[in-house]
């Protein structure tokens, strides 16, 4: 009973200090949506083969609601990912804003010898400033269910999940960014295998944004001997709809 009370107080305390609680989107807010295509090349470290692959995604943002759906195709696997966020708690300051809420994600991967399902529930914390600096953090818990064809039992594993994104957009439209996460949009390894992404993007018009990034995944970084598991170079093209 004591643990339940502590848990309840911890997760309800932000409601006491929020300057605004917005359960639904305001009619004054603009609905934004965009499509993104990416091409990537893996350099063949670890389990990630040397290959090219692509992905296509649709994204939207409407005030406190955000959504993502994506398709990823490689030589031997196909991935589908769906993610939704609801951030009703708003803390407004002079030149910045803090949003808090909940999120959920579902990922499916198909291979000729297995299929994989990932389900994640998380807390969202987003801090943004009037000078276009953004910090987005997600902390949650996920379950992975793997079905190997030919075996009767499914393999299940639970892991904590986290991600943090930092980015800054300048008046010229240039946008450097960095992220550290326990998973990417289409790859969900064990907790001790974090992924680092370093990227640089540029607005070329009101509707087109191009970015280049490097993605590096390390194995057993928080446990035993750490080594590079995969290195990927990616080009992203974002089209505002």
Beta strands, then each sheet from edge to edge (+ up, - down):
strand 1: 20-21
strand 2: 32-43
strand 3: 50-62
strand 4: 65-73
strand 5: 77-92
strand 6: 96-111
strand 7: 114-129
strand 8: 133-148
strand 9: 155-169
strand 10: 174-181
strand 11: 195-203
strand 12: 208-219
strand 13: 227-240
sheet 1: 1+ 5- 4+ 3- 2+ 13- 12+ 11- 10+ 9- 8+ 7- 6+
end
